[in-house]
Amino acid sequence: MNSFRYQAIADGGFEIHYQPVVDFRSDEVTGCEALLRWRHPRRGMISPCEFIPVAEDSGLINQLGEWVLATACAEAAGWPAHVRLAVNVSPVQFRSPTLALTVASALAASGLDASRLELEITEAVLIHDDETALAILHQLRALGVRIALDDFGTGYSSLSYLQRFPFDKIKIDRCFVNDIALPGGSSSIVQAVVNIAAARDMTTTAEGVETEQQKQLLRGLGCTEMQGFLFSPAKPAGEIEQLFRARYGQWETARRSA
């Protein structure tokens, strides 16, 4: 991993794969989450769990995050017009004073409409200085992008976050989906999150859906969307376009003028 800081981006070993997000009611693809992969020339695919912490510690995460955002926006601009792009923003990236400018630049360069970009943040960005964090969120919202709260309930959750900032979406972590079908499982927790989201006009996305039983239970609880291996794993950009072509044939991209 010592070569990471100096060679990874230059060597072009990074790839973005996309995992579809599917509407529970229509079974239509409503979006795709951009997920970074590193194909090492000797070690093969390296898990983000290994290289993302290194990137954060080394200070490379801002450069890497900028590349992901620009590349993913450019690719998503050619997708069907109704399909959104979700991009994760790490706590380190979130503290950058130029984050809103980076997002605006990626949108302008790609022609992707701001309403089709969804930035996913975790509760960790709100813990230490929530006033500053909320100000940054409002800057991003002013650009017209959507904001999703990722992994809700797995960290230092505070319902006050949902009161103080109008998130567009709450993502339900896979740990709550895994045991939703078990006696004494997490169905009541999922139901509570869904109810909170619905009351505040937010959508909910369940992550890690792998079985038809999980899908039906989540649909019955009122969850809005799902992503997981039941529908599709994350795929390279070319395979995602093939998936769109198989489902939608030719489509209108709604690419705006840069």
SEZADO-963507 format. One record per residue (C-alpha): residue in one letter; x, y, z; residue number from 1; chain. Coordinates in steps of 0.02 Angstrom, whole numbers, plus 32768, in hexadecimal, padded with zeros to 4 digits. Layout:
SEZADO-963507
NODE   code      x      y      z   pos   unit
NODE      A      X      Y      Z   NUM      A
...
//
This chain:
SEZADO-963507
NODE   code      x      y      z   pos   unit
NODE      M   8000   8000   8000     1      A
NODE      N   8096   8074   800C     2      A
NODE      S   808D   8092   7F50     3      A
NODE      F   7FDA   80CE   7F5F     4      A
NODE      R   7FFC   8185   7F7E     5      A
NODE      Y   8070   819D   7EEC     6      A
NODE      Q   8038   8124   7E66     7      A
NODE      A   7F80   80F5   7E74     8      A
NODE      I   7F32   8186   7E16     9      A
NODE      A   7FC4   819A   7D9D    10      A
NODE      D   7FBF   80E2   7D6F    11      A
NODE      G   7F06   80EB   7D46    12      A
NODE      G   7EDB   8055   7DB3    13      A
NODE      F   7E3D   80A1   7DF9    14      A
NODE      E   7D93   8075   7DB3    15      A
NODE      I   7CE3   80AB   7DDD    16      A
NODE      H   7C5F   8025   7DE5    17      A
NODE      Y   7BA7   804D   7DF5    18      A
NODE      Q   7B23   7FF2   7E5B    19      A
NODE      P   7A6F   800E   7E23    20      A
NODE      V   79EB   8050   7E9B    21      A
NODE      V   793D   800B   7E77    22      A
NODE      D   7892   804E   7EA1    23      A
NODE      F   782B   7FD3   7F09    24      A
NODE      R   7787   7FFC   7EB5    25      A
NODE      S   77B8   7FFE   7DFE    26      A
NODE      D   7857   7F95   7DFF    27      A
NODE      E   78A4   801F   7D94    28      A
NODE      V   7958   8057   7DA9    29      A
NODE      T   7950   8104   7DF7    30      A
NODE      G   7A0A   811E   7E14    31      A
NODE      C   7AB7   80D4   7E24    32      A
NODE      E   7B36   80E6   7EB0    33      A
NODE      A   7BE9   8106   7E78    34      A
NODE      L   7C60   8091   7ED2    35      A
NODE      L   7D1C   80A3   7EC1    36      A
NODE      R   7D87   800B   7E98    37      A
NODE      W   7E45   7FFA   7E8D    38      A
NODE      R   7E8B   7F78   7E16    39      A
NODE      H   7F3F   7F60   7E50    40      A
NODE      P   7FB6   7F1E   7DC9    41      A
NODE      R   7FF4   7E92   7E3B    42      A
NODE      R   7F73   7E7C   7EC5    43      A
NODE      G   7ED8   7E8A   7E5A    44      A
NODE      M   7E3C   7EDE   7E9E    45      A
NODE      I   7E5D   7F31   7F47    46      A
NODE      S   7DCC   7F53   7FBC    47      A
NODE      P   7D9F   8009   7FDE    48      A
NODE      C   7DA9   7FDA   8097    49      A
NODE      E   7E64   7FCE   807C    50      A
NODE      F   7E8C   8063   8010    51      A
NODE      I   7E0D   80E8   8043    52      A
NODE      P   7E54   80FA   80F5    53      A
NODE      V   7F03   8107   80A8    54      A
NODE      A   7EC5   818E   8031    55      A
NODE      E   7E78   81EE   80C2    56      A
NODE      D   7F13   81E1   812E    57      A
NODE      S   7F87   8213   80A0    58      A
NODE      G   7F1F   82A7   806A    59      A
NODE      L   7EFE   825C   7FBE    60      A
NODE      I   7E43   8247   7FDB    61      A
NODE      N   7E18   82F6   7F9E    62      A
NODE      Q   7E72   82DB   7EF8    63      A
NODE      L   7E27   822D   7EE9    64      A
NODE      G   7D79   826A   7F16    65      A
NODE      E   7D84   82F4   7E95    66      A
NODE      W   7DB2   8274   7E10    67      A
NODE      V   7D21   8202   7E41    68      A
NODE      L   7CA4   8291   7E3E    69      A
NODE      A   7CDE   82D3   7D95    70      A
NODE      T   7CE8   8227   7D44    71      A
NODE      A   7C42   81E8   7D89    72      A
NODE      C   7BE5   8287   7D58    73      A
NODE      A   7C2B   827C   7CA7    74      A
NODE      E   7BF3   81C7   7C97    75      A
NODE      A   7B49   81E2   7CE7    76      A
NODE      A   7B23   8272   7C70    77      A
NODE      G   7B0A   81EF   7BE9    78      A
NODE      W   7A92   8183   7C4D    79      A
NODE      P   79D4   8186   7C3C    80      A
NODE      A   7994   822E   7C79    81      A
NODE      H   7934   81E6   7D0D    82      A
NODE      V   79CB   818B   7D58    83      A
NODE      R   7A26   81E7   7DE2    84      A
NODE      L   7ADC   81D7   7E14    85      A
NODE      A   7B0D   81C0   7ECC    86      A
NODE      V   7BBF   81EB   7F02    87      A
NODE      N   7C05   81D1   7FB0    88      A
NODE      V   7C5D   8261   8007    89      A
NODE      S   7CD7   8230   8090    90      A
NODE      P   7CE4   8295   8131    91      A
NODE      V   7D91   82D1   80FA    92      A
NODE      Q   7D4E   830F   8053    93      A
NODE      F   7CBC   8360   80AB    94      A
NODE      R   7D30   83CF   8110    95      A
NODE      S   7D7F   8416   8072    96      A
NODE      P   7D50   84CD   805C    97      A
NODE      T   7D48   84B3   7F9F    98      A
NODE      L   7CCC   8421   7FA0    99      A
NODE      A   7C3A   8485   7F5A   100      A
NODE      L   7CAB   84CD   7ED2   101      A
NODE      T   7CE8   841E   7EA6   102      A
NODE      V   7C35   83E1   7E95   103      A
NODE      A   7C02   8478   7E2D   104      A
NODE      S   7C99   845E   7DBA   105      A
NODE      A   7C71   83A6   7D9F   106      A
NODE      L   7BBE   83D0   7D73   107      A
NODE      A   7BF0   845A   7CFB   108      A
NODE      A   7C75   83F2   7CA4   109      A
NODE      S   7C04   8359   7C8F   110      A
NODE      G   7B60   83AC   7C65   111      A
NODE      L   7B09   8342   7CE9   112      A
NODE      D   7A73   8399   7D31   113      A
NODE      A   7A8C   83BF   7DEA   114      A
NODE      S   79E6   836D   7E17   115      A
NODE      R   7A2B   82C7   7DDA   116      A
NODE      L   7ABF   82CA   7E52   117      A
NODE      E   7AAB   8285   7F01   118      A
NODE      L   7B37   829B   7F80   119      A
NODE      E   7B3D   8219   800A   120      A
NODE      I   7B85   824B   80B2   121      A
NODE      T   7B92   81EC   8156   122      A
NODE      E   7B67   8228   8204   123      A
NODE      A   7C21   8239   8226   124      A
NODE      V   7C27   82DE   81C8   125      A
NODE      L   7BAA   832A   8241   126      A
NODE      I   7BF4   82F5   82E7   127      A
NODE      H   7C84   836B   830C   128      A
NODE      D   7C45   8411   82C6   129      A
NODE      D   7B93   83FE   8290   130      A
NODE      E   7B77   84B8   8273   131      A
NODE      T   7C02   84BF   81F1   132      A
NODE      A   7BC8   841B   81A7   133      A
NODE      L   7B16   8459   8196   134      A
NODE      A   7B55   84F8   8142   135      A
NODE      I   7BB4   848E   80C2   136      A
NODE      L   7B1A   8423   80A4   137      A
NODE      H   7AB6   84C0   807F   138      A
NODE      Q   7B3D   84F8   8004   139      A
NODE      L   7B2D   8452   7FAA   140      A
NODE      R   7A70   8458   7FAD   141      A
NODE      A   7A79   8506   7F60   142      A
NODE      L   7ACD   84B7   7EC8   143      A
NODE      G   7A30   844F   7EAF   144      A
NODE      V   7A7A   83A6   7EDE   145      A
NODE      R   7A24   8328   7F4F   146      A
NODE      I   7A6C   82F4   7FF8   147      A
NODE      A   7A5D   8245   8040   148      A
NODE      L   7A87   8210   80F2   149      A
NODE      D   7AE5   816C   80E3   150      A
NODE      D   7AF1   80E0   8165   151      A
NODE      F   7A6F   8133   81D3   152      A
NODE      G   7A64   80DF   827D   153      A
NODE      T   7B10   808F   827C   154      A
NODE      G   7B72   8120   82C7   155      A
NODE      Y   7B4D   81AB   8342   156      A
NODE      S   7AA0   81C9   8301   157      A
NODE      S   7A3F   8261   8331   158      A
NODE      L   798F   8283   82F8   159      A
NODE      S   79B8   833C   8305   160      A
NODE      Y   7A1B   832B   8263   161      A
NODE      L   797B   82FF   8209   162      A
NODE      Q   7923   8391   825B   163      A
NODE      R   79A9   8411   8233   164      A
NODE      F   79CF   83E1   817F   165      A
NODE      P   7954   83A5   80FB   166      A
NODE      F   79AB   830B   80B9   167      A
NODE      D   7960   82C3   801B   168      A
NODE      K   7982   820E   8048   169      A
NODE      I   79AF   819B   80D8   170      A
NODE      K   7A12   80FF   80AC   171      A
NODE      I   79ED   8069   811A   172      A
NODE      D   7A8D   800A   813D   173      A
NODE      R   7A9E   7F54   8109   174      A
NODE      C   7AB1   7F20   81C0   175      A
NODE      F   79F8   7F45   81D8   176      A
NODE      V   79CA   7EEB   8137   177      A
NODE      N   7A2D   7E4C   815D   178      A
NODE      D   79BF   7E12   81EE   179      A
NODE      I   791C   7E64   81BF   180      A
NODE      A   78C9   7DBA   81A3   181      A
NODE      L   7902   7D6F   8249   182      A
NODE      P   7896   7D68   82E6   183      A
NODE      G   78C3   7DFF   8350   184      A
NODE      G   7920   7E47   82BB   185      A
NODE      S   792A   7EFA   8281   186      A
NODE      S   7883   7F0F   822B   187      A
NODE      S   7842   7F84   82B3   188      A
NODE      I   78DE   7FF1   82A1   189      A
NODE      V   78CB   7FF8   81E5   190      A
NODE      Q   7813   8024   81F9   191      A
NODE      A   7840   80B2   826F   192      A
NODE      V   78C0   80F9   81F4   193      A
NODE      V   7844   80EC   8164   194      A
NODE      N   77C0   8146   81CA   195      A
NODE      I   7838   81D2   81FA   196      A
NODE      A   786D   81E7   8145   197      A
NODE      A   77BB   81E7   8103   198      A
NODE      A   7787   826A   8183   199      A
NODE      R   7812   82DC   8145   200      A
NODE      D   77F7   82B9   808C   201      A
NODE      M   7898   8255   8079   202      A
NODE      T   78B1   81B6   8018   203      A
NODE      T   7902   8119   8061   204      A
NODE      T   797C   80A2   800E   205      A
NODE      A   79A0   7FF8   8058   206      A
NODE      E   7A52   7FBC   8038   207      A
NODE      G   7A8E   7F09   8028   208      A
NODE      V   79EB   7EB9   7FEF   209      A
NODE      E   7A17   7E07   7FBE   210      A
NODE      T   7978   7D9F   7FCB   211      A
NODE      E   78C8   7DA9   7F8A   212      A
NODE      Q   7888   7D99   803C   213      A
NODE      Q   78EA   7E33   8072   214      A
NODE      K   78A6   7E91   7FDB   215      A
NODE      Q   77F1   7E67   8002   216      A
NODE      L   7803   7E92   80BB   217      A
NODE      L   7855   7F39   8094   218      A
NODE      R   77D0   7F61   8014   219      A
NODE      G   774A   7F38   8094   220      A
NODE      L   779C   7FAD   8113   221      A
NODE      G   778F   803B   8096   222      A
NODE      C   7845   804C   8064   223      A
NODE      T   7858   80AE   7FC2   224      A
NODE      E   78EF   8062   7F6C   225      A
NODE      M   796C   7FD4   7F79   226      A
NODE      Q   7A19   7FA8   7F3D   227      A
NODE      G   7A74   7F04   7F4E   228      A
NODE      F   7AA6   7E62   7EFC   229      A
NODE      L   79F0   7E2C   7EE9   230      A
NODE      F   79E4   7EA5   7E57   231      A
NODE      S   7A99   7EC3   7E28   232      A
NODE      P   7B48   7ED3   7E6E   233      A
NODE      A   7BAE   7F6C   7E44   234      A
NODE      K   7BE2   7F68   7D8D   235      A
NODE      P   7C60   7FC6   7D22   236      A
NODE      A   7C1C   8059   7CBE   237      A
NODE      G   7C11   7FF6   7C1C   238      A
NODE      E   7BAA   7F6C   7C6B   239      A
NODE      I   7B35   7FE9   7CBD   240      A
NODE      E   7B14   8036   7C13   241      A
NODE      Q   7AEE   7F88   7BCF   242      A
NODE      L   7A72   7F70   7C5D   243      A
NODE      F   7A1D   8015   7C31   244      A
NODE      R   7A1A   7FE6   7B79   245      A
NODE      A   79C9   7F3E   7B9F   246      A
NODE      R   7943   7F8F   7C0A   247      A
NODE      Y   7924   8034   7BB0   248      A
NODE      G   7967   8021   7AFF   249      A
NODE      Q   7993   80CE   7AC0   250      A
NODE      W   797B   815B   7B3D   251      A
NODE      E   797C   8216   7B51   252      A
NODE      T   7A10   824D   7BBA   253      A
NODE      A   79D4   82FD   7BE1   254      A
NODE      R   7A89   8338   7BDF   255      A
NODE      R   7A87   83F3   7BFD   256      A
NODE      S   7AFC   8471   7BB0   257      A
NODE      A   7B9E   8487   7C11   258      A
//
